[in-house]
């Protein structure tokens, strides 16, 4: 039903079919007599069933369980000396945003409160087009090369035979991929299970480039600091019970906070590294399994995001929202981060599969503050007037849109011929040093919970060599860490 439908009985609108024609009867199908077979001519019946068959779009391979809200981002500190991005150009400037939070491994219907990394994706509707900042609630990730991403996700998904996540698969891949040690330590720490999405930080995770009006550039990392305070669930059994009672408990928490007039907010801060520092920095600044210690590059405030609008329709916005890390605006660009480079292709390709090549025309994804002028036409779900009578080729002599000739971000330097290369190691660039640092930062109670969680999963593994390799990784991070995991596994296995 739509508000423009003709008036029906009383003041209610008249039910129509998809073409706008009034529906005579929505309770009984047309049939050949009271007890006869149904008639194919009943367009309302066939239209209704056909639409029902197509109501679900393909599920996201990852990040299927999502929570979303809209709001605004306001600049609070002058960063115009670092980037010429217009929406960051002056203190007080406000930009409409749309945010989606999500778990990684679960399929739709899974509890949104489980221990899992959370997607933390923000769409800025800027005057220069949409800028999508796609990250997680962790400053790092499991792997550094996108070639390994499908294999990693397959270990987190259901096993082909048992149709459930198998500890053998999770820990076998881990034991053969030491770069996962840092993220496994982070994920199994207390912050790996936030009380709600309002009570967790977010991160751009990847390294990005900022360039100012003078074409001076810096590498940056984004940090979204929750203004509600960090709060995490440490009793997994209690959290599992709550998630089983209401698998949408995090979604409902966000909705209820917004509707109660208590909208959550996050302060955006950045770490800034001059281009010249990257080559000789002690860690590879483009390795997604690493952080930049704050002592080296402290946080600088940029602005505040407030989410004060809960979607009126979950499917229209949370489910159909599509974030593409390749959506940059002038003044912001990519880096040589390999995982980011892979995602610049993979995200948009996933949206083309799920939502068609015209997913950018859906209201939640469409540019709002800036005009869109392209030569793209046709395709499934083409909306609007499809370009009307305007020419759909370029160059042309009919006043069609033309390029600016101004690069949105500086050229990215390359350092050699094409080929398959092992990661370029910087001074302290192994797979264990930061995992060990993180373990030693934890208090004794959190360390005990971390060891118990890891050992609880590892003790279920069927092969001793997988367990031995996994324990060796934790030992390489910190000798005590590995010894405690080994002892706990032995205790659990009897």
N, C-alpha and C positions, 0 to 999 in steps of 0.2 A: 504494500500500500504506500502511496505517496500523498503528500499534502495537496497536490494539484489534482487528485482524482475527483471526478464529479461526485456531488453530494448523494449519499444513500439515505436509508431510513434515518430520520431525525437529523442530527448534525454530524454523523459519522461519514467519512468518505466511502465511496463505493469500491469494493474489491475489483481489480482488473487483472487481465493477463499481461504478459510482458510487453505487448504492443499497445496496451492502454484500453483495450476493449473490456466492457463490464463483464463480470463473471456472474452467471445466473445461479449456479448451485455449486457450493464448495463442500457439500457433504455427500453427494451421491454422483457417481460416474454415469455417463450416458450408456444405456444398454438397449438391446433389442427386446423390448418388453420388460416387465417387472422382474422376471427371472431369467432373462436371456443373457447371452454373452455381451461383453462390452464392445463399444464401437470405436474404431480407429479414428473416426471423425471428431472425437472428443478432444479438441486441441488443448483444453485446460488440463485434462488428465495427462496427456503425453508430454506437454510442456513442463508440468509440475514434476513428473517422474524423471524426465531427462535432466532437468536442472538439479534435482536431488542427487542423481548419479554423479554429478560433476561438482558438487559443493565443496569437496575436499581437494586441495591442491597438493602436489607432492610434498612430502615432509622434508624439512631440512635434514641433511645428512648429519650435521652437528648443530647444536644450539636450537633444537626443536622446541624445547620448553621455554617459552619466553614471557616476559613481563614488560609492559611499556607504559610510558607517560610522556606528556608534552610539557613544555615550559619555556623558560627564557634563560639566556646567558647574558650577563652584564659584565663589561670590562671594569675592573677596579684599579688597575695599575697600568701605567703607560709602557707598552712594549713596542711602540712604533719604531724605536731604534733598532729592533731586532727583526721585524717582519713588516712588509708592506700590505699584508692581508687587511682588507678594508674593514672587516667586522671586528678587528682587534685594534683599530686605528686611533681610538680616543677613549679616555675614561668616561664611563657613563653610557657608552653605546650598548644597546640591547639588541639581541638577535634571537628569533624564535628557534627553539630546538625540539627535537624528538629523540627520546632515549629508549633503548631496549636492553634489558638485562636477561641473561639466559644461562641455563646449565649447558654443558657440552655434550655429554654422552647419552643422556636419556632420550627416549622417544616421547612423542606427545602423549600426555596422560601420566607420565612419570612425575614423582614428587619434585617440586621446585626447591626443596629444602635440603637435598642430599649433599654430601661432601663431593664437590666437583668444582673445577674452575667456573667462574661466572663471566659470560660475555658482558662487556660494558661498552655499548656502541652508541655514539651520539651523532645525530644529523643536524648540522647548522644550516638553516635556510638563509643564506647570506645574499647580499646584493649582487655578488659576483657568481651566483650559482650555489648549489649545495656543496657543503664540505662535510664529508663523512669521516669521523675519527673512530676507528674500530679497534677495540682493545679488550682487555680482561680485567678481572679484579686481582690479578697477579702481575707483578712487574716483569715476570719472565715467562718462558714457555718450556715445554718438554723437549723440543727439538729445535735445531737451528737451520735445517734444510727442508724445503717443502717436498722434496722427493720422498722423504720418509713419512709425510703426513698421512697418506692413505693407510700405510701399514700400521702406524701408531693407532689411528682411530679404529681400525679393525680389531685391535687387541682390547679396546674399550667397549666394543659393541658385542652383540650376542654371538656366541660360537656357532659355526655352521651346523654342528651336530646337536649340541645340548640346548641351543637357543637361549643361552644366558651368558652373562659375562663370566669368564673362567679365570681364576687366579693363575693357572698355568700360562695362559696367553699374556696376561698383564705383566707377570714377573719375568717370563722368558724374554720378552722384548726389552724390558728394563735391564735385565742382566747383560744383554748384548748391546746396549746403547747407553754408555756411561753418562752421556750428556743429560739424561733425565734425572740425575741425582739431585740437582738443585731444586727442580720443580717438585719432585716427590717429597722432598723435605719441607718445602713451603706448603704444599697441599695437605700434608698430613699434620702440619702444625695447627694451632688453635684457629688461625684465621682462615683455614681451609673450609670452615663451615660457618658462615655468618648467620647471625640471628635473623637478619632480614637484609634485603638489598639496600635499605636505608642506612644500615650500619656497617657498610663495607666501603673501602676505598676502591678507586678504579685507576687504570693505567692505560696509556696508549701502547705500552709495552715495547713496541718497535721504536727505532730511531727515525726521526724525520728531519727534514731541512727547513729552515726559515731563512729568508733573504729579505733585506730591507730595500728601501728606495734607492740606495746607492749601490745595490748589488753585492753588498757584504753579506756573507752567509755564516750560519751557525747550525750545528746539529742540536736537536732538542729531544727530550723525552717528556711526555705528559704524565702528570699525577693529579688525579681527582681525589681530594681529601674530604671525607664525609664530615659534615658539620653536626651530625647527630652523635658522633663518637663511634669508635670501633666496638662492636659487641659480637661475640661469637658463641656458638654452642659447643660445649666440651663433652657433654654426656650424649654420646651417639645413640644409645638406646632410647632415651627420652625423645630425642629429635626424630628418630625413626617412627616412634609411636605417634608423634604429632603429625608428621608427614603422611602417615597412613590414614589418620583421621581426616585430614584435609590436604590433599596433594597440591593445592594451590595456596598454601598458607602464606608464602611470600608475596604472591600476587595480591591476596586479600589485605595483607598488612599495608602494602603500598596504597591500595585503593582507599582503605579506611583512613589512613593518615591524611591523604589529600582531601577527602570528603569532610574530614573533621576540621579542616582549616589549618592543618599542621604540615605544610608541604616540605618535603625533604630538600636539602641543598648540599652542594659539593663545591669546594673551592678549588679552582684549577691552578696548579703550580707547574712550573717547568724547570728542568735542568738544561743548562745551555753550555755547549762545548764549541769553542772556535774550530772551524774546519781544520786549521793547522795542527790541532792537538791530536787528531784521530790516529794518525799514522803511528805515533810513538806512545800512545796511551798504554798502560800496563795490561788492560783488558781490551779485547776486540770490541769497540763501541757499537758494532753492528751485529753482534751475536745475541740472539734473542734468549739464550740461556743465561745471560749475564746481566747484572745491574751496574750502574755507575754509582759507586759509593758517594753519599751526600757530602762527605768530607772533601772529596775532590771537586764535585760540582753541586753546590747547594741549591735548594729549591727557591724559586722566585715566583711570587704570586702574579696571576694574570687577571682572574675574574671569578665570578660565582654563577653556578647553574642552579636554578630553582625549578623543580618539577611540580606544577600546580594544576595540571589538567590530566585527569584520567580518561582514557578513550571511551567514547560512547559505544563503540562497537569493536570488540576484540579482533575479529577477523580482518576488518577493514584496515586497522592500523598495526596492531601487534603482529598479526600473522602475515600480512602483505607488505610490511615494511621491509625494505631492501637496502642494506648498507654496503657501499663499495669503497674500499680504501683508496681506489684510484681516483675518486672524486676529490680533487684538490682545487684550491682557489689560488689566484696569483699571490705569491709571497710564501706559500707553503708547498713542499714537495717531498718526494721519497728519499730514501738513502740506499746504500748497497746492502742493507739487511736482506739476507736471502729469503727468509720467511715472508717478509713484506713484499719482496719482488714476486714471489709465487702467489701471494694473495691478491696482488694487483690484477692478476688474471682470474684466479679461481672464484672470487666472490661474485664478480659480475657474471661469470659463466653459470654459476649456480642459480642466480636470479633469472637468467635467460631460460634455464630449464624449468624452474618452478613457476615463474610468473610471466613468461614469454619475453621476447625482445623489447616489448613496450612497457616493461614494469616501471620505467621512470615516469610514465604518464599517470599512474595511480596517484590519487590525491596525497597519500602519506609520503610518497617519494618525489612528487613533482616539486620543481623549484617554485618558491613563493615570492621571495623578495626581488628576484632578478628575472629578466626576460629570457626565454629560450628561443633560439633561432637555429635550426638545423636543417639539413637536407634529407634527413631520414624520413621515409614514408612507408606506409603499408605494414604488413605483418599482422600476426594474431593480436587482437585486442587494441588495435589502433584507435585512439580516442580523438575527440574534437573534430575539426574539419579536415584532418589528415593533410594539412598544408594547403588545402584549397586548390586554387589554380596557379599557385606560385611554382616556379621552376624547381625541379628536384635534382639539379646538377650544378657543379661549380668547377671552373669559373663560368659566369654567365653575364649577359649584357642587359639584364632586366632588374637591376637594383636589388639583387639577392644579397644576403649577408656575406661578409668577407672576413678573412682572418686579420688578426691584429699585427702579426709579425713580432710580437713581444713575448719571449719565453716566460712562462709563469714561474719558473724556478731555474736556477743555474744548471748548466750541463754537469752531469755526474762524471767524475774522473774514472778512468779504467786503468788497470795496471798490468796488462799482459795479453797474450794470445788466448783464444778460446780453448777450453778443455775442461776436464774433471779434476778438481783440486781438493785436497784435504784442507780443513779450516786453517787459515793463516793465524799462527799462534803469536800472541803478544807476550810480554814478559811474564805475566802471571796467568796466562790464558789456558788453564787446564779445566777439566770438567768437575773438579772436586773442591777447589779452594773456596769458592763462594758458598757452596753447600755446607762446608765445615764452619765458615764464618756465621752462617745463619743458625746452625745448631748451637754454637757457643753463645749466641745472642739470647737464646731462649732461657727462661728460668727453669729451675730443676723440675717443677711440676709439669711445665709444658713439655720438657724433654721426655719425661716419663710417659706422658700421653702420646707423644710422637712415636716413641719406641713401641708402645703397646699397639698402636694402630698399624704401623708397618709390619710388625711381627705377626699380628693377627691375620693379615692377608698372606704374608709370605709362608706362614705355617701350613697353609692349605695347598701349597704347591707339591706336585707329585714327584718331581725329579730333584735329587740332591744337588746336582751340578748347577741347576738354576738358582737354588738357594745360596750355594757357595759363591757364585759370581755376584749375586745381589748383595750379599753381606760384604763382599770385598769392596764394592763401590762405597758403601757407607763407611767402611773402615778407612778408605782412602780420603774421605772427607774429614773424618775425625776418628782416631783409634778407639776412643771410648764409645762413640756413637755406634760403630760397627760391632764392638764387643757386646754392648747391651742388646742390640738387635739379635745377635747370634744366640745369646743366652736365653732371651725371651722366646725365640723360635724353638729352641731345644726344649724349653719348659712346656710349651704348648703342644709340641709333638710327642711329649712323653718319653 
